[in-house]
């Protein structure tokens, strides 16, 4: 961001509008500055972006009081689909590219843009909004809560040894880009169905991922190398520094079965002449337990991968499956949009019945929308929020029942950055 001194800007000068074709040069330049890109997106990456978002889903703010009519605020959303715990997929509004010019801070531009998009999402009956946050202190005020997490790990190929015996015939092979393009969309779709929070990739999303354009590669990185299994795939890059130091980085690994996970990692930890390897994996990834030396895997970081915002509480609670029976009265606060309320939630056989509570009914659970959004996919337990003073219950038994009901077999993992 540019370090400049802000000047007073009357709100009447700030014009909110939807994007047009004529705005795209300014959009690309503005976001390159806001997100510390070395250069604005080249034409091919710009075309990729435009294929994924409609102009009508982009909100812009310009300062009409200046002769150049500068673009001072950008916000957009992708139309995405997200896997729910045990219950297929649901549409989600993927908020992205949110920025306010450093010359125009503290003028309500962010809130104005977000409000405009919320009104659109509510009019279109979206149940969920999602985002990946560049900063962790901005979006809770709008009801978003961190819902999917990941671990970054480091290991040394050649040192780790798989506990299981190597199969008599190889089940993993190196594949070329054409083979990968033919196989991986279906493999990824199978993986999303079993992973809460996983994001579906349309052809418009796959095109830039599979293109692996040199302009999108990190510095000192090779193109992608691909490993293919009938039930999974992995891609990785080789980094070579000017000093000659080499390391590998797993770009993606998606395995539909435990066997595919084992065999893909068996190859990755055996790569020749790569002394270190890093990867980003779900927080419950079992790799270390498949190795003879669990210390071979070092967790070097944990981060929030995706934030969730429930826009329609009854619809969201009714949409997912639950792991245990539950009878509670939820009091959900929503200061930003006023779409909370008091609801009776009854779960039987994994399915929920959600109804407005009768006037005067005493809630047994109280939380705000950001907390409900964080526990919804199973990424954070209700008891963790209770210990932090952000979720109130009438009894320990109710809290245990909440933990069991909202629990999931697998940790949520979005798998796609947006």
MARKOL-205260 format. One record per residue (C-alpha): chain; x, y, z. Coordinates in steps of 0.05 Angstrom, whole numbers, plus 32768, in hexadecimal, padded with zeros to 4 digits. Layout:
residues N
   unit     c1     c2     c3
      A      X      Y      Z
...
This chain:
residues 418
   unit     c1     c2     c3
      A   8000   8000   8000
      A   8016   8047   7FF3
      A   8028   8070   8030
      A   8004   80B2   8027
      A   7FE0   80E6   8050
      A   7F94   80E1   8048
      A   7F6A   811F   803C
      A   7F21   812B   804D
      A   7EF2   810F   8018
      A   7EA7   811F   801D
      A   7E7D   80E1   8016
      A   7E55   8104   7FDF
      A   7E92   8100   7FB3
      A   7E97   80B5   7FBA
      A   7E70   8094   7F82
      A   7E5D   804A   7F88
      A   7E51   8025   7F47
      A   7E55   7FE1   7F26
      A   7E8F   7FD1   7EF7
      A   7E8F   7FD9   7EAC
      A   7EC1   7FC4   7E77
      A   7EDF   800A   7E7A
      A   7EF1   8001   7EC4
      A   7F1F   7FC5   7EBD
      A   7F60   7FE9   7EB1
      A   7F55   8010   7EF2
      A   7F3F   7FD1   7F17
      A   7F7E   7FAB   7F04
      A   7FAC   7FE6   7F15
      A   7F89   7FF4   7F57
      A   7F8C   7FAC   7F6F
      A   7FD5   7FA4   7F5B
      A   7FE4   7FDE   7F8A
      A   7FB6   7FC7   7FC1
      A   7FD0   7F7F   7FC3
      A   8019   7F8F   7FBA
      A   8020   7F6E   7F76
      A   8061   7F7B   7F51
      A   803B   7F8D   7F12
      A   7FF2   7F90   7EFD
      A   7FD6   7F4F   7EE1
      A   7FEB   7F3F   7E9A
      A   7FB6   7F38   7E64
      A   7FAE   7EEC   7E6A
      A   7FA5   7EEE   7EB6
      A   7F76   7F29   7EAE
      A   7F4C   7F00   7E7E
      A   7F4B   7EC6   7EB0
      A   7F2F   7EF5   7EE5
      A   7EFA   7F12   7EB8
      A   7EE3   7ECC   7EA6
      A   7ED5   7EBE   7EF0
      A   7EAF   7EFD   7F03
      A   7E78   7F27   7EE3
      A   7E7B   7F72   7EE1
      A   7E39   7F76   7F06
      A   7E58   7F51   7F41
      A   7E8E   7F86   7F4A
      A   7E84   7FC4   7F75
      A   7EB0   8002   7F6A
      A   7EB7   8044   7F8D
      A   7ED4   8081   7F6A
      A   7EE4   80C6   7F85
      A   7EBE   80F4   7F56
      A   7ED9   8132   7F77
      A   7F1E   8128   7F58
      A   7F29   8137   7F0F
      A   7F45   80F1   7F01
      A   7F08   80D0   7F20
      A   7F35   809D   7F42
      A   7F1F   8057   7F55
      A   7F25   8055   7FA2
      A   7EFF   8016   7FB4
      A   7EF6   7FD1   7F94
      A   7ECE   7F95   7FAB
      A   7EB4   7F59   7F85
      A   7E9A   7F12   7F8E
      A   7E9F   7ED0   7F6A
      A   7E64   7EA2   7F63
      A   7E7E   7E63   7F83
      A   7E67   7E20   7FA1
      A   7E7C   7E05   7FE4
      A   7E76   7DBE   8001
      A   7E4D   7DB9   8041
      A   7E57   7D85   8078
      A   7E37   7D45   805E
      A   7E06   7D69   8031
      A   7E20   7D79   7FEB
      A   7E30   7DC0   7FD5
      A   7E11   7E05   7FDB
      A   7E1A   7E46   7FB6
      A   7E47   7E79   7FD7
      A   7E5A   7EC0   7FC8
      A   7EA6   7EC3   7FC7
      A   7EBA   7F0A   7FDD
      A   7EFD   7F1E   7FBF
      A   7F2A   7F56   7FA6
      A   7F13   7F84   7FDE
      A   7F3D   7FC3   7FE3
      A   7F39   800C   7FF7
      A   7F6D   803E   7FDE
      A   7F9C   8054   8015
      A   7F8B   809C   8002
      A   7F42   8091   8015
      A   7F41   8069   8056
      A   7F10   8075   808F
      A   7ED9   808F   8062
      A   7EA9   8054   8066
      A   7EBC   803A   8021
      A   7EC6   7FF2   8037
      A   7E85   7FEE   805D
      A   7E5F   800F   8023
      A   7E7A   7FDC   7FF1
      A   7E6E   7FA0   801F
      A   7E27   7FB8   802E
      A   7E19   7FBE   7FE4
      A   7E2F   7F77   7FD8
      A   7E0A   7F5B   8015
      A   7DCA   7F7B   7FFA
      A   7DD6   7F58   7FB7
      A   7DE4   7F15   7FD9
      A   7DA6   7F19   8003
      A   7D7B   7F2C   7FC7
      A   7D96   7EF0   7FA2
      A   7D8A   7EC2   7FDE
      A   7DD2   7EAD   7FEA
      A   7DD9   7E86   802A
      A   7E24   7E8D   8030
      A   7E5B   7EBF   8022
      A   7EA5   7EAB   8025
      A   7EE8   7ECD   801F
      A   7F33   7EC4   8028
      A   7F4C   7EFC   8054
      A   7F8D   7F21   8049
      A   7F85   7F3F   808E
      A   7F65   7F1D   80CA
      A   7F44   7F59   80EC
      A   7F17   7F75   80B6
      A   7EDC   7F46   80A9
      A   7EC1   7F2F   80EC
      A   7E9B   7F71   80F1
      A   7E74   7F5A   80B4
      A   7E63   7F17   80D3
      A   7E9A   7EED   80B2
      A   7EBF   7EBA   80DC
      A   7EFC   7E8F   80CB
      A   7EE1   7E4A   80B8
      A   7F18   7E23   8092
      A   7F60   7E1D   80A9
      A   7FA0   7DFF   808E
      A   7FE5   7DEA   80A5
      A   8025   7DFA   8080
      A   8055   7DC0   8088
      A   809E   7DB3   8078
      A   80C0   7D6F   806F
      A   8100   7D53   8052
      A   80F7   7D22   8019
      A   8121   7CE4   8021
      A   811D   7CE6   806D
      A   80D2   7CD6   8076
      A   80BF   7C8E   806A
      A   8078   7C76   8061
      A   8062   7C41   8094
      A   8039   7C1B   8061
      A   805C   7BEE   802F
      A   8066   7C08   7FE9
      A   8033   7BE8   7FB9
      A   804D   7BB4   7F89
      A   8037   7BDF   7F4E
      A   803C   7C2A   7F4A
      A   7FF9   7C4E   7F52
      A   8014   7C94   7F48
      A   8033   7CAF   7F08
      A   804E   7CF0   7EED
      A   801B   7D10   7EBE
      A   801F   7D46   7E89
      A   7FF2   7D83   7E89
      A   7FC2   7D66   7E56
      A   7FB8   7D27   7E81
      A   7FAE   7D52   7EBE
      A   7F7C   7D7F   7E9C
      A   7F53   7D42   7E88
      A   7F55   7D21   7ECD
      A   7F59   7D52   7F06
      A   7F18   7D79   7F01
      A   7EF1   7D38   7F0E
      A   7F22   7D23   7F45
      A   7F1C   7D67   7F67
      A   7ED0   7D65   7F62
      A   7ED0   7D21   7F85
      A   7EFE   7D3E   7FBB
      A   7ED1   7D7A   7FC8
      A   7E94   7D4E   7FD7
      A   7EB7   7D30   8013
      A   7ED7   7D6F   802F
      A   7EAF   7DA4   8054
      A   7EBE   7DEA   803B
      A   7EDD   7DD1   7FFA
      A   7ED1   7E00   7FBF
      A   7EBA   7DE5   7F7B
      A   7EE4   7DFA   7F3F
      A   7EC0   7E0B   7EFF
      A   7EE4   7E09   7EBB
      A   7EF1   7E54   7EC4
      A   7F17   7E45   7F04
      A   7F3C   7E0A   7EE7
      A   7F56   7E2E   7EAA
      A   7F89   7E5C   7ECD
      A   7F9D   7E26   7EFF
      A   7FAE   7DF4   7EC8
      A   7FCD   7E29   7E9B
      A   8007   7E31   7ECD
      A   801C   7E70   7EA9
      A   8064   7E88   7EB5
      A   8049   7ECC   7ECA
      A   8024   7EAA   7F04
      A   805F   7E81   7F1E
      A   8085   7E97   7F5C
      A   80CB   7EB1   7F53
      A   8100   7E7A   7F49
      A   80C9   7E45   7F41
      A   80C2   7E10   7F0C
      A   8082   7DFF   7EE7
      A   8054   7DCD   7F08
      A   8065   7D83   7F0C
      A   8028   7D56   7F11
      A   801C   7D13   7F34
      A   7FDD   7CEC   7F23
      A   7FB9   7CB4   7F48
      A   7F75   7C97   7F36
      A   7F5A   7CB8   7F76
      A   7F84   7CF6   7F7C
      A   7FBA   7D23   7F62
      A   7FF2   7D51   7F78
      A   8019   7D89   7F59
      A   805A   7DA7   7F70
      A   808F   7DDA   7F5C
      A   80DA   7DDA   7F63
      A   80FB   7E19   7F7B
      A   8144   7E27   7F6C
      A   8165   7E64   7F8B
      A   819F   7E89   7F6A
      A   81CB   7E69   7FA0
      A   81B9   7E25   7F84
      A   818D   7E11   7FC0
      A   8152   7DE6   7FAB
      A   8110   7DD9   7FCD
      A   80CC   7DBE   7FB9
      A   8087   7DD8   7FC7
      A   8047   7DB0   7FC0
      A   8017   7DDD   7F9B
      A   7FD9   7DB1   7FA3
      A   7FC9   7D6B   7FBC
      A   7F82   7D51   7FBC
      A   7F75   7D08   7FCD
      A   7F30   7CE8   7FCC
      A   7F47   7CAA   7FF1
      A   7F7A   7C9B   8028
      A   7FA0   7C6E   7FF8
      A   7FA7   7CA6   7FC5
      A   7FC0   7CD5   7FFC
      A   7FF4   7CA2   8012
      A   800E   7C92   7FCD
      A   8012   7CDA   7FB6
      A   8039   7CED   7FF4
      A   8065   7CAF   7FEC
      A   807D   7CCC   7FAA
      A   8083   7D13   7FC4
      A   80AF   7D00   7FFF
      A   80DC   7CD8   7FD0
      A   80EB   7D0F   7F9D
      A   8133   7D0F   7F85
      A   8163   7D48   7F95
      A   812F   7D72   7FBA
      A   8149   7D7A   8001
      A   810B   7D9C   801D
      A   80C1   7D9D   800E
      A   8088   7DCA   8026
      A   803C   7DC4   801F
      A   7FFA   7DE0   8037
      A   7FCB   7DAB   8051
      A   7F8B   7DA5   807A
      A   7F95   7DA9   80C5
      A   7F82   7D5F   80CD
      A   7FAE   7D46   8095
      A   7FC7   7D00   80AA
      A   800C   7D02   8088
      A   8036   7D02   80C7
      A   8012   7CC4   80E1
      A   8023   7C9F   80A1
      A   806E   7CA9   80AA
      A   809E   7C81   80D5
      A   80B8   7CC2   80F2
      A   807F   7CF2   8103
      A   80B3   7D29   8110
      A   80C3   7D28   80C5
      A   8087   7D56   80BD
      A   808D   7D9B   80DD
      A   8051   7DC8   80E1
      A   806D   7E0D   80D1
      A   802D   7E34   80D2
      A   7FE1   7E35   80D9
      A   7FB5   7E66   80B5
      A   7F6C   7E74   80A6
      A   7F5F   7E60   805E
      A   7F16   7E75   8057
      A   7EE5   7E9F   807D
      A   7E9A   7E92   807C
      A   7E5E   7EC0   8085
      A   7E19   7EA1   808F
      A   7DE6   7ECF   806D
      A   7DA7   7EA7   807C
      A   7DAB   7E83   80C0
      A   7D6F   7E53   80B8
      A   7D83   7E40   8071
      A   7DCB   7E33   8086
      A   7DBA   7E0A   80C3
      A   7D8A   7DE0   809A
      A   7DBB   7DD4   8061
      A   7DF1   7DAB   8082
      A   7DF2   7D66   80A4
      A   7E02   7D5E   80EE
      A   7E29   7D29   8114
      A   7DFC   7D23   8151
      A   7DB6   7D33   8169
      A   7DAB   7D79   8184
      A   7D73   7DA3   81A2
      A   7D85   7DEC   81AF
      A   7D69   7E32   81AB
      A   7D9C   7E5E   8188
      A   7DA0   7EAA   8191
      A   7DC9   7EC3   8157
      A   7DDE   7F0D   8157
      A   7DEB   7F30   8114
      A   7DFD   7F78   8121
      A   7E11   7F87   80D9
      A   7DD3   7F6E   80B3
      A   7D9F   7F5E   80E9
      A   7D92   7F19   80CC
      A   7D9C   7EF3   810C
      A   7D65   7EDF   813C
      A   7D50   7EA8   816C
      A   7D47   7E63   814D
      A   7D36   7E1E   8164
      A   7D66   7DEB   8148
      A   7D54   7DA1   814C
      A   7D80   7D6C   812C
      A   7D69   7D25   8121
      A   7D8D   7CF2   80F5
      A   7DBE   7D27   80DE
      A   7D88   7D55   80C2
      A   7D75   7D97   80E2
      A   7D31   7DB8   80EB
      A   7D38   7E03   80F7
      A   7CFD   7E2F   810C
      A   7CF6   7E74   812A
      A   7CF0   7E6F   8176
      A   7CB0   7E84   8196
      A   7CB2   7ECA   81B6
      A   7CCC   7EC5   81FD
      A   7CF2   7E84   81F1
      A   7D33   7E83   8219
      A   7D70   7E75   81ED
      A   7D9E   7E3D   8203
      A   7DD7   7E54   81D5
      A   7DED   7E9B   81C5
      A   7E21   7EB1   8191
      A   7E2A   7EE3   8159
      A   7E29   7ED3   810E
      A   7E75   7ED1   8108
      A   7E79   7E9B   813D
      A   7E42   7E72   811D
      A   7E65   7E79   80DA
      A   7EA6   7E60   80F8
      A   7E88   7E22   8117
      A   7E5A   7E12   80DC
      A   7E8C   7DE8   80B3
      A   7EAC   7DC7   80F0
      A   7EED   7DEE   80EE
      A   7EE6   7E09   8135
      A   7EC1   7DE7   816E
      A   7E8A   7E0D   8192
      A   7EAE   7DFD   81D4
      A   7EEB   7E25   81BC
      A   7EC0   7E63   81B3
      A   7E9F   7E56   81F6
      A   7EE3   7E54   8217
      A   7EF3   7E97   81F5
      A   7EB3   7EB6   8210
      A   7E94   7EBD   81CB
      A   7E5E   7E87   81D1
      A   7E2F   7E7F   820C
      A   7E09   7E40   821E
      A   7DD9   7E2D   8255
      A   7DFF   7DEF   826A
      A   7E3D   7DC4   825E
      A   7E10   7D8F   8240
      A   7DF7   7DBF   820B
      A   7E3E   7DD1   81F9
      A   7E52   7D88   81F2
      A   7E16   7D7C   81C6
      A   7E29   7DB7   819A
      A   7E70   7D9E   8192
      A   7E57   7D59   817E
      A   7E21   7D71   814E
      A   7E4D   7DA4   8129
      A   7E89   7D75   8125
      A   7EA0   7D5A   80E2
      A   7EC7   7D1C   80CE
      A   7EF9   7D47   80A8
      A   7F13   7D8C   80B6
      A   7EF7   7DBF   8085
      A   7F27   7DD4   804E
      A   7F15   7E03   8014
      A   7F4F   7DEF   7FE6
      A   7F47   7E2B   7FB6
      A   7F62   7E70   7FC1
      A   7F38   7EAA   7FA9
